[in-house]
């Protein structure tokens, strides 16, 4: 979206399975940025044609069938039951263990080092299992499923600034 076609071509050639796939992706990027398909310069000037005006209408009021399915999938991310059960289940177990060990520490006349260690281990295990599990998948998925013309638009209120 900044007109750096040379850099985009290098990255796409490295990350795509084939040259044809890289060319197809580059063509989609050019179309979204308003760059003519026949342009092969390394750096081109891109005139920002979509500054966010009407993007909410395009997404929610007058969506194309493709955008409608994407919005439904994105909204469904917040209610995927297996991820929800994994996250909530792990959180409940962690909180119960944490509450139990804190109660033991609070009501014990002597210092219980094992309970302090259990508190720390509980918090660390929850964070570690959430991070390597299904926890962050929904956030990445929701940010990547929208088409280039929507992802490349700044959705901000007032002035965006650089």
One Martini backbone bead per residue (centre of mass of N, CA, C, O) as a GRO file, in nm:
protein
  162
    1UNK     BB    1   0.050   0.067  -0.005
    2UNK     BB    2   0.349   0.228  -0.055
    3UNK     BB    3   0.486   0.127  -0.346
    4UNK     BB    4   0.678  -0.140  -0.280
    5UNK     BB    5   0.724  -0.367  -0.519
    6UNK     BB    6   1.005  -0.489  -0.484
    7UNK     BB    7   0.966  -0.591  -0.194
    8UNK     BB    8   0.711  -0.755  -0.245
    9UNK     BB    9   0.834  -0.952  -0.447
   10UNK     BB   10   1.050  -1.076  -0.264
   11UNK     BB   11   0.860  -1.181  -0.044
   12UNK     BB   12   0.668  -1.350  -0.224
   13UNK     BB   13   0.890  -1.540  -0.340
   14UNK     BB   14   0.966  -1.658  -0.051
   15UNK     BB   15   0.651  -1.729   0.060
   16UNK     BB   16   0.579  -1.884  -0.184
   17UNK     BB   17   0.529  -2.179  -0.366
   18UNK     BB   18   0.517  -1.994  -0.629
   19UNK     BB   19   0.537  -1.774  -0.887
   20UNK     BB   20   0.233  -1.764  -0.948
   21UNK     BB   21   0.140  -1.694  -0.661
   22UNK     BB   22   0.301  -1.432  -0.638
   23UNK     BB   23   0.165  -1.289  -0.881
   24UNK     BB   24  -0.124  -1.304  -0.772
   25UNK     BB   25  -0.075  -1.141  -0.512
   26UNK     BB   26   0.038  -0.887  -0.650
   27UNK     BB   27  -0.218  -0.826  -0.812
   28UNK     BB   28  -0.400  -0.782  -0.562
   29UNK     BB   29  -0.237  -0.549  -0.443
   30UNK     BB   30  -0.254  -0.359  -0.683
   31UNK     BB   31  -0.560  -0.338  -0.690
   32UNK     BB   32  -0.597  -0.228  -0.396
   33UNK     BB   33  -0.389   0.027  -0.460
   34UNK     BB   34  -0.420   0.125  -0.772
   35UNK     BB   35  -0.223  -0.037  -0.952
   36UNK     BB   36  -0.110  -0.111  -1.235
   37UNK     BB   37  -0.042  -0.423  -1.362
   38UNK     BB   38   0.201  -0.329  -1.565
   39UNK     BB   39   0.360  -0.239  -1.331
   40UNK     BB   40   0.744  -0.261  -1.254
   41UNK     BB   41   0.830  -0.089  -1.043
   42UNK     BB   42   0.976  -0.055  -0.735
   43UNK     BB   43   0.859   0.248  -0.710
   44UNK     BB   44   0.544   0.393  -0.629
   45UNK     BB   45   0.279   0.606  -0.648
   46UNK     BB   46   0.025   0.628  -0.403
   47UNK     BB   47  -0.313   0.687  -0.412
   48UNK     BB   48  -0.533   0.746  -0.173
   49UNK     BB   49  -0.868   0.628  -0.207
   50UNK     BB   50  -0.898   0.485   0.086
   51UNK     BB   51  -0.985   0.643   0.408
   52UNK     BB   52  -1.271   0.504   0.530
   53UNK     BB   53  -1.494   0.590   0.368
   54UNK     BB   54  -1.760   0.368   0.407
   55UNK     BB   55  -1.660   0.095   0.543
   56UNK     BB   56  -1.895   0.031   0.732
   57UNK     BB   57  -2.106   0.003   0.509
   58UNK     BB   58  -1.959  -0.225   0.354
   59UNK     BB   59  -1.969  -0.428   0.596
   60UNK     BB   60  -2.281  -0.385   0.730
   61UNK     BB   61  -2.499  -0.269   0.511
   62UNK     BB   62  -2.338  -0.344   0.205
   63UNK     BB   63  -2.260  -0.642   0.162
   64UNK     BB   64  -2.108  -0.874   0.025
   65UNK     BB   65  -2.109  -1.207   0.033
   66UNK     BB   66  -1.813  -1.228   0.122
   67UNK     BB   67  -1.819  -1.023   0.355
   68UNK     BB   68  -2.044  -1.160   0.513
   69UNK     BB   69  -1.884  -1.424   0.575
   70UNK     BB   70  -1.649  -1.285   0.719
   71UNK     BB   71  -1.810  -1.150   0.947
   72UNK     BB   72  -1.927  -1.411   1.060
   73UNK     BB   73  -1.653  -1.542   1.121
   74UNK     BB   74  -1.549  -1.317   1.310
   75UNK     BB   75  -1.786  -1.330   1.515
   76UNK     BB   76  -1.748  -1.642   1.575
   77UNK     BB   77  -1.475  -1.621   1.728
   78UNK     BB   78  -1.632  -1.528   2.002
   79UNK     BB   79  -1.797  -1.842   1.981
   80UNK     BB   80  -1.588  -2.076   2.007
   81UNK     BB   81  -1.626  -2.343   2.203
   82UNK     BB   82  -1.349  -2.484   2.229
   83UNK     BB   83  -1.192  -2.224   2.298
   84UNK     BB   84  -1.368  -2.137   2.532
   85UNK     BB   85  -1.329  -2.391   2.708
   86UNK     BB   86  -1.025  -2.377   2.724
   87UNK     BB   87  -1.000  -2.096   2.846
   88UNK     BB   88  -1.204  -2.121   3.081
   89UNK     BB   89  -1.104  -2.384   3.204
   90UNK     BB   90  -0.813  -2.288   3.262
   91UNK     BB   91  -0.897  -2.044   3.432
   92UNK     BB   92  -1.051  -2.193   3.656
   93UNK     BB   93  -0.823  -2.375   3.752
   94UNK     BB   94  -0.624  -2.148   3.815
   95UNK     BB   95  -0.806  -1.988   4.016
   96UNK     BB   96  -0.854  -2.218   4.217
   97UNK     BB   97  -0.559  -2.270   4.284
   98UNK     BB   98  -0.494  -1.984   4.371
   99UNK     BB   99  -0.708  -1.959   4.596
  100UNK     BB  100  -0.617  -2.199   4.765
  101UNK     BB  101  -0.320  -2.108   4.816
  102UNK     BB  102  -0.395  -1.831   4.942
  103UNK     BB  103  -0.558  -1.947   5.177
  104UNK     BB  104  -0.329  -2.109   5.302
  105UNK     BB  105  -0.144  -1.868   5.351
  106UNK     BB  106  -0.344  -1.695   5.525
  107UNK     BB  107  -0.418  -1.945   5.747
  108UNK     BB  108  -0.122  -1.971   5.814
  109UNK     BB  109   0.118  -1.948   6.070
  110UNK     BB  110   0.309  -2.037   5.849
  111UNK     BB  111   0.529  -2.052   5.601
  112UNK     BB  112   0.438  -2.149   5.258
  113UNK     BB  113   0.639  -2.217   4.998
  114UNK     BB  114   0.467  -2.409   4.820
  115UNK     BB  115   0.230  -2.205   4.777
  116UNK     BB  116   0.390  -1.988   4.635
  117UNK     BB  117   0.490  -2.171   4.406
  118UNK     BB  118   0.203  -2.245   4.306
  119UNK     BB  119   0.120  -1.965   4.219
  120UNK     BB  120   0.339  -1.920   4.009
  121UNK     BB  121   0.289  -2.182   3.842
  122UNK     BB  122  -0.005  -2.120   3.765
  123UNK     BB  123   0.037  -1.862   3.604
  124UNK     BB  124   0.252  -1.969   3.406
  125UNK     BB  125   0.084  -2.206   3.288
  126UNK     BB  126  -0.147  -2.043   3.173
  127UNK     BB  127   0.014  -1.861   2.985
  128UNK     BB  128   0.157  -2.087   2.826
  129UNK     BB  129  -0.100  -2.244   2.724
  130UNK     BB  130  -0.233  -2.006   2.584
  131UNK     BB  131   0.001  -1.927   2.382
  132UNK     BB  132   0.031  -2.236   2.249
  133UNK     BB  133  -0.254  -2.247   2.185
  134UNK     BB  134  -0.581  -2.132   2.093
  135UNK     BB  135  -0.598  -1.839   2.192
  136UNK     BB  136  -0.458  -1.649   1.946
  137UNK     BB  137  -0.605  -1.743   1.685
  138UNK     BB  138  -0.857  -1.556   1.667
  139UNK     BB  139  -0.698  -1.289   1.629
  140UNK     BB  140  -0.550  -1.362   1.369
  141UNK     BB  141  -0.786  -1.452   1.195
  142UNK     BB  142  -0.955  -1.185   1.208
  143UNK     BB  143  -0.716  -1.007   1.074
  144UNK     BB  144  -0.680  -1.199   0.792
  145UNK     BB  145  -0.971  -1.237   0.631
  146UNK     BB  146  -0.960  -0.976   0.510
  147UNK     BB  147  -0.935  -0.783   0.260
  148UNK     BB  148  -0.716  -0.554   0.142
  149UNK     BB  149  -0.912  -0.302   0.133
  150UNK     BB  150  -0.969  -0.332   0.445
  151UNK     BB  151  -0.685  -0.368   0.578
  152UNK     BB  152  -0.561  -0.094   0.438
  153UNK     BB  153  -0.756   0.052   0.615
  154UNK     BB  154  -0.818   0.315   0.819
  155UNK     BB  155  -0.971   0.264   1.137
  156UNK     BB  156  -1.065   0.580   1.243
  157UNK     BB  157  -1.080   0.855   1.455
  158UNK     BB  158  -1.035   1.119   1.302
  159UNK     BB  159  -0.705   1.148   1.327
  160UNK     BB  160  -0.431   0.938   1.271
  161UNK     BB  161  -0.160   0.962   1.196
  162UNK     BB  162   0.187   0.835   1.207
   0.00000   0.00000   0.00000
